[in-house]
């Protein structure tokens, strides 16, 4: 229980990572929020390359997870705006709770985990976050 008042109760629940989401992360794909759970199916949306989609399919099949592809949309812009290093840093940030509210890992702690300076990590995160935000918002504004 994080907070209570006369009309509100704020509760934080910690659950195991759903296997399909773990498969997306392990295949190098970052799922977009919100994740939707409907009729026992987890609906995940992400932007990826053909190679990233193949890696995701392989992870799902290795975990013996049933899946259906609802749609695939091709883009004329590069499908992966992140460098390998940016993807590695963002993935580590997600895995260690840097983007949780409240944060489970500080920038300093994440820099120590990745064995880089705090300033270097901050620059890589900032560029990666910018690419992700632009890739997420730009298609909706066209």
Secondary structure, DSSP 8 states (H G I E B T S, - for coil): --EE-SS-EE--------HHHHHHHHTT---EEEEEEETTEEEEE----HHHHHHHHHHHHHTT-----------SS-S--S-HHHHHHHHHHHHTTTTSSS-SS-HHHHHHHHTS-HHHHHHHHHHHHHHHHHHHHHHHH-
